[in-house]
Amino acid sequence: MLQPTKGISDKALFQSFCSGDVLVQKHICKEYFPAVKAMVCKNNGNEQDAQDIFQETLIAMCGYCKKQDFKLTSSLKTMLYSIARNCWLKQLEKNKRRPVTFLDSWEFVDVDAILKEKDTEAEKKAERIRIISKYLGMLEPKAEQIICLYYFEGKSMKEIAEILGFANADSVKAQKYKAIVHLREMMKKDGIEWSELF
């Protein structure tokens, strides 16, 4: 049985999760539930909601285990968090709770670590992250997710459609276009060019 430690790759952890390794499942719950709980509680939910969403997320992950052609291309944390976020958005829409704007796109980006590189490029990169984070937070939640998944996680339109529950890649492409137009308009008002950041 695989012992969950920091030295084990996310791909190996995912494979062990899929094989029903109880220790790995406990490790995933311990490591990743706090982030999901924080996301839900910051956006009109409570701890019970977070527990329900986390269980729904684990079930969804089991669905990916059954897909023979599925390959983990992001970190396990990113995958789990993205699924949980989408599940919570659907729950909010279903319960007709007031709209929310997720401001957590860069929650796991360690800007301080980037700055420790102590060079001009690192400083530019950190500043770019801060600026982008500000404008992404002004988008609708799904539009924000599309931009993050496409530009910063390198996901294809097809992959994004699967992650976010769109009918097909064309639907994602249309939403991505609208999001970019909106971002450009907001940035232009503040004198920032899209090309400077993307």
HELIX and SHEET records of a PDB file:
HELIX    1   1 ASP A   10  CYS A   18  1                                   9    
HELIX    2   2 VAL A   22  LYS A   42  1                                  21    
HELIX    3   3 GLU A   47  CYS A   65  1                                  19    
HELIX    4   4 LEU A   76  LYS A   94  1                                  19    
HELIX    5   5 VAL A  111  LEU A  115  1                                   5    
HELIX    6   6 THR A  120  LEU A  136  1                                  17    
HELIX    7   7 PRO A  141  ILE A  147  1                                   7    
HELIX    8   8 CYS A  148  PHE A  152  3                                   5    
HELIX    9   9 MET A  157  LEU A  164  1                                   8    
HELIX   10  10 ALA A  169  LYS A  189  1                                  21    
HELIX   11  11 TRP A  194  LEU A  197  1                                   4    
END                                                                             
